[in-house]
Amino acid sequence: MTRTIVESKTKTVIIGFDEPFCVIGERINPTGRKKLAAELELGDFTTVEKDALEQVACGATMLDVNSGAVFTNKMAEDPRYADNNFVEPMLMPELIKRVQALVDVPLCIDSSVPGALENGLEACEGRPLLNSVTGEEERLETILPLVKKYNVPVVAISNDDTGISEDPEVRFAVAKKIVERAADYGIPAHDIVVDPLVMPIGAMATAGLQVFALVRRLRDELGVNTTCGASNVSFGMPNRHGINAAFLPMAIASGMTSAIMNPVRPQEMEAIRAANFLMNNDPHGAEWIRANKPVLAEGEVEAGARGRRAGRGRRRPA
């Protein structure tokens, strides 16, 4: 059974088909968050630190750390700040150091800039997940050597030099190409976590069906773990959290093993906990019970689980 191992300084998380769904907290990302980007430009990490603590408290098993900040004021003073290749390699290790000082969960190092990825790998304790490689030739030749050098798993996004295809067959072929090219570098399939790319359901009615079918193929034919940006599916729609909360258990049932998402949303986290229980990846429902009856002590939870096991097979009296 495929297992992707990620580690912090003292904790190990296993992403796998028979493991609880891996929730990768998405909040440490200045893209589209003007307040956070403005803070980072001033060297203020208050929101980063708050987001790290809050996401772990809400159930994130990993944290994504994205350094894609735009420093508008500094850009006006120094044209180098208009180039992400200048900004992100400086920012990424500082973000990682701040997060690691507060929480002890594995990290996902997220950038489109190779220099930021390598600086993040240098700063990171344990075995992080690298985000990401695509099927583009230049990206393959740049990122796969980093993956091999640092012996880390990598997110493989199913687009290539032709862009993002709406055809799921093409996206599967790109994923297969990345897995095969990784093997040429000696990188095993269990260290490739494929993002099959979730399309917005509001723009493509078959987006859900497509990704469920793709995840099943990626599991059965390539034997790889999978992830996605979960909120993409609901983009532009009302009550996005309702759609996300329905999408996630369906994706889990299809074989998806992780998602980059917002763990602070209780509706979505509740759906994941229920899916873990229903997929038999929450032994005796212990985590479900802890989340829903926090007043129970650990011993009481175990006693409840034993009672349910003892009562299996009994019919209710008429």
C-alpha positions as CSV (number, residue, x, y, z in Angstrom):
1,M,0.0,0.0,0.0
2,T,1.4,3.4,-1.0
3,R,2.6,5.5,1.9
4,T,4.1,9.0,1.6
5,I,6.0,9.9,4.7
6,V,6.4,13.6,5.8
7,E,8.0,14.7,9.1
8,S,8.5,17.7,11.3
9,K,11.2,17.7,13.9
10,T,9.5,15.1,16.1
11,K,6.3,14.1,14.3
12,T,5.6,11.8,11.4
13,V,2.5,12.0,9.2
14,I,1.7,9.2,6.7
15,I,-0.3,10.0,3.6
16,G,-1.9,6.8,2.4
17,F,-5.0,5.0,1.2
18,D,-5.5,3.3,4.6
19,E,-4.6,6.4,6.7
20,P,-6.8,9.3,7.9
21,F,-7.2,12.0,5.4
22,C,-4.3,14.5,5.5
23,V,-5.5,18.0,6.0
24,I,-2.9,20.5,4.7
25,G,-3.7,24.0,6.1
26,E,-3.7,26.6,3.3
27,R,-3.9,29.9,5.3
28,I,-0.2,30.9,5.3
29,N,-0.4,32.2,1.8
30,P,-0.3,36.0,0.9
31,T,-1.8,35.5,-2.5
32,G,-5.0,37.4,-2.5
33,R,-4.6,38.4,1.1
34,K,-3.6,42.1,1.0
35,K,-3.5,42.5,4.8
36,L,-1.1,39.6,5.1
37,A,1.1,40.7,2.3
38,A,1.3,44.2,3.8
39,E,2.3,42.8,7.1
40,L,5.0,40.7,5.6
41,E,6.3,43.7,3.7
42,L,6.8,45.4,7.1
43,G,8.4,42.3,8.6
44,D,5.4,41.6,10.7
45,F,4.6,37.9,11.2
46,T,1.6,38.3,13.6
47,T,-1.0,36.9,11.2
48,V,1.3,34.1,10.1
49,E,1.8,33.0,13.7
50,K,-1.9,33.3,14.5
51,D,-2.8,31.2,11.4
52,A,-0.3,28.6,12.2
53,L,-1.6,28.1,15.7
54,E,-5.2,28.3,14.7
55,Q,-5.0,25.8,11.9
56,V,-3.2,23.2,14.0
57,A,-5.8,23.7,16.8
58,C,-8.6,23.1,14.3
59,G,-7.1,19.8,13.1
60,A,-4.6,20.5,10.3
61,T,-2.1,17.6,10.1
62,M,0.3,19.7,7.9
63,L,0.7,23.3,7.1
64,D,1.3,24.8,3.6
65,V,3.7,27.7,3.6
66,N,3.5,29.9,0.5
67,S,5.9,32.8,0.0
68,G,4.1,34.5,-3.0
69,A,4.0,38.0,-1.6
70,V,3.9,41.2,-3.6
71,F,5.7,44.1,-1.8
72,T,4.0,47.0,-3.4
73,N,5.8,49.8,-1.5
74,K,9.2,48.3,-1.7
75,M,8.7,47.7,-5.4
76,A,8.4,51.5,-5.9
77,E,11.6,52.1,-4.0
78,D,13.6,49.2,-5.5
79,P,12.7,47.5,-8.8
80,R,14.2,44.2,-7.6
81,Y,11.1,43.7,-5.4
82,A,9.0,43.4,-8.6
83,D,10.6,40.0,-9.2
84,N,9.4,37.1,-7.2
85,N,12.8,35.4,-7.8
86,F,14.2,38.2,-5.6
87,V,11.5,38.3,-2.9
88,E,10.5,34.7,-2.3
89,P,13.9,33.2,-1.6
90,M,14.4,35.7,1.2
91,L,10.9,35.4,2.6
92,M,10.4,31.6,2.5
93,P,13.1,30.6,5.2
94,E,11.8,33.3,7.5
95,L,8.3,32.1,7.2
96,I,9.3,28.5,7.9
97,K,11.4,29.4,10.9
98,R,8.5,31.4,12.4
99,V,6.1,28.6,11.9
100,Q,8.4,25.9,13.2
101,A,9.0,27.8,16.3
102,L,5.3,27.7,17.2
103,V,3.9,24.3,15.9
104,D,5.4,20.9,15.4
105,V,3.6,19.6,12.3
106,P,5.2,18.7,8.9
107,L,5.3,21.5,6.4
108,C,4.5,21.8,2.7
109,I,6.9,24.3,1.1
110,D,4.9,26.1,-1.6
111,S,6.4,28.3,-4.3
112,S,6.8,28.7,-8.1
113,V,10.3,30.0,-7.5
114,P,13.0,27.3,-7.4
115,G,15.3,29.4,-5.2
116,A,12.5,29.8,-2.6
117,L,11.9,26.0,-2.6
118,E,15.6,25.3,-2.0
119,N,15.9,27.9,0.7
120,G,12.8,26.5,2.3
121,L,14.3,23.0,2.2
122,E,17.4,24.3,3.9
123,A,15.4,25.9,6.6
124,C,13.0,23.1,7.2
125,E,13.3,20.5,9.9
126,G,12.3,16.9,9.2
127,R,11.0,15.8,5.8
128,P,8.6,18.4,4.2
129,L,6.4,18.0,1.1
130,L,7.6,20.2,-1.8
131,N,5.0,22.0,-3.8
132,S,5.3,21.6,-6.7
133,V,6.5,20.2,-10.0
134,T,4.5,20.2,-13.2
135,G,4.8,18.4,-16.5
136,E,6.6,21.4,-18.1
137,E,10.0,20.4,-19.3
138,E,11.9,23.3,-17.6
139,R,10.1,22.6,-14.3
140,L,10.8,18.9,-14.4
141,E,14.5,19.5,-15.1
142,T,14.7,22.1,-12.3
143,I,12.6,20.6,-9.5
144,L,13.2,16.8,-9.7
145,P,16.9,17.2,-8.9
146,L,15.9,19.2,-5.8
147,V,13.5,16.4,-4.8
148,K,16.2,13.8,-5.2
149,K,18.9,15.9,-3.5
150,Y,16.9,16.5,-0.4
151,N,15.0,13.2,-0.5
152,V,11.5,14.7,-0.1
153,P,8.1,13.9,-1.6
154,V,6.7,16.3,-4.1
155,V,3.3,17.5,-5.3
156,A,2.9,16.8,-9.0
157,I,0.4,19.1,-10.8
158,S,-1.2,17.8,-13.9
159,N,-0.5,20.6,-16.3
160,D,2.4,20.9,-18.8
161,D,3.7,23.3,-21.5
162,T,0.3,23.3,-23.2
163,G,-1.4,24.6,-20.0
164,I,-4.3,23.1,-18.1
165,S,-6.4,20.7,-20.1
166,E,-10.1,20.3,-19.5
167,D,-9.7,16.7,-20.8
168,P,-9.2,14.3,-17.9
169,E,-7.3,11.9,-20.2
170,V,-4.7,14.6,-20.9
171,R,-4.4,15.4,-17.2
172,F,-3.8,11.7,-16.4
173,A,-1.2,11.5,-19.1
174,V,0.7,14.4,-17.6
175,A,0.6,12.8,-14.2
176,K,1.9,9.6,-15.7
177,K,4.7,11.5,-17.4
178,I,5.8,13.1,-14.2
179,V,5.8,9.8,-12.3
180,E,7.9,8.2,-15.1
181,R,10.4,11.1,-15.3
182,A,10.7,11.1,-11.5
183,A,11.6,7.4,-11.7
184,D,14.4,8.3,-14.0
185,Y,15.9,10.3,-11.1
186,G,15.4,7.4,-8.7
187,I,12.4,9.0,-7.1
188,P,9.8,6.4,-6.2
189,A,6.1,6.7,-7.0
190,H,5.2,6.8,-3.2
191,D,7.0,10.1,-3.0
192,I,4.8,11.7,-5.8
193,V,1.5,13.2,-4.6
194,V,-0.5,14.1,-7.7
195,D,-2.8,17.0,-7.9
196,P,-5.2,16.1,-10.8
197,L,-6.5,19.7,-10.8
198,V,-10.0,20.3,-9.6
199,M,-12.1,22.5,-12.0
200,P,-14.8,24.9,-10.7
201,I,-18.2,23.1,-10.8
202,G,-19.8,26.4,-11.7
203,A,-17.9,26.5,-15.0
204,M,-17.8,22.8,-15.7
205,A,-20.8,20.6,-14.7
206,T,-18.7,17.4,-14.9
207,A,-15.8,18.8,-12.7
208,G,-16.7,16.6,-9.8
209,L,-17.2,13.5,-11.8
210,Q,-13.9,14.1,-13.6
211,V,-11.8,14.4,-10.5
212,F,-13.4,11.4,-8.8
213,A,-12.6,9.3,-11.9
214,L,-9.1,10.7,-12.1
215,V,-8.3,10.0,-8.5
216,R,-9.5,6.4,-8.9
217,R,-7.2,5.9,-12.0
218,L,-4.2,7.6,-10.3
219,R,-4.7,5.2,-7.4
220,D,-5.3,2.0,-9.3
221,E,-3.0,2.5,-12.3
222,L,-0.1,4.6,-11.0
223,G,-0.4,3.8,-7.3
224,V,0.1,7.4,-6.1
225,N,-1.4,9.5,-3.4
226,T,-3.3,12.5,-4.4
227,T,-4.1,16.1,-3.2
228,C,-6.0,19.1,-4.5
229,G,-6.9,22.7,-3.7
230,A,-10.2,21.7,-2.3
231,S,-11.9,25.1,-2.5
232,N,-11.4,25.3,-6.3
233,V,-14.4,23.2,-6.9
234,S,-16.8,25.8,-5.4
235,F,-15.2,28.9,-6.9
236,G,-17.8,31.5,-7.8
237,M,-20.7,29.7,-6.2
238,P,-22.9,30.7,-3.3
239,N,-22.5,28.7,0.0
240,R,-19.0,27.5,-1.0
241,H,-18.5,25.7,2.3
242,G,-21.5,23.5,1.7
243,I,-20.2,22.4,-1.7
244,N,-16.7,21.8,-0.3
245,A,-18.2,19.8,2.6
246,A,-20.0,17.5,0.1
247,F,-17.0,17.3,-2.3
248,L,-14.4,16.2,0.3
249,P,-16.0,13.0,1.5
250,M,-16.8,12.0,-2.2
251,A,-13.2,12.6,-3.1
252,I,-12.1,10.6,-0.1
253,A,-14.3,7.7,-1.1
254,S,-12.8,7.9,-4.6
255,G,-9.3,7.5,-3.1
256,M,-8.1,11.0,-2.5
257,T,-5.7,11.1,0.4
258,S,-5.0,14.7,1.2
259,A,-6.1,18.3,0.4
260,I,-4.8,21.8,0.7
261,M,-7.7,23.5,2.4
262,N,-8.9,25.8,5.2
263,P,-9.1,23.7,8.4
264,V,-10.7,26.6,10.3
265,R,-14.1,25.9,8.6
266,P,-15.9,23.5,10.9
267,Q,-18.4,22.3,8.3
268,E,-15.6,20.9,6.1
269,M,-13.6,19.4,9.0
270,E,-16.7,17.7,10.3
271,A,-17.2,16.1,6.8
272,I,-13.6,14.9,6.8
273,R,-13.9,13.4,10.3
274,A,-17.1,11.6,9.3
275,A,-15.5,10.3,6.1
276,N,-12.5,9.0,8.0
277,F,-14.9,7.1,10.3
278,L,-17.0,5.7,7.4
279,M,-13.8,4.7,5.5
280,N,-12.6,2.7,8.6
281,N,-9.6,5.1,8.9
282,D,-10.7,6.2,12.4
283,P,-10.5,3.1,14.6
284,H,-13.7,2.7,16.7
285,G,-14.6,6.2,15.8
286,A,-12.3,7.5,18.6
287,E,-11.5,10.8,16.8
288,W,-15.1,11.4,15.8
289,I,-16.1,11.0,19.5
290,R,-13.3,13.2,20.7
291,A,-14.3,16.0,18.3
292,N,-18.0,15.8,19.2
293,K,-17.8,15.0,22.9
294,P,-14.7,16.9,24.0
295,V,-15.8,16.6,27.7
296,L,-15.1,12.9,27.6
297,A,-11.8,11.8,29.0
298,E,-9.6,9.5,26.9
299,G,-10.5,6.5,29.1
300,E,-14.2,7.2,28.7
301,V,-13.8,7.4,24.9
302,E,-12.1,4.0,24.9
303,A,-14.7,2.5,27.2
304,G,-17.4,3.8,24.8
305,A,-15.6,2.2,21.9
306,R,-15.4,-1.2,23.8
307,G,-19.1,-1.0,24.6
308,R,-20.0,-0.4,20.9
309,R,-17.8,-3.4,19.9
310,A,-19.4,-5.6,22.5
311,G,-22.9,-4.6,21.2
312,R,-22.3,-5.3,17.6
313,G,-24.7,-7.8,16.0
314,R,-27.4,-7.3,18.7
315,R,-30.9,-6.6,17.5
316,R,-32.9,-3.9,19.1
317,P,-35.8,-5.3,21.1
318,A,-39.1,-5.0,19.3
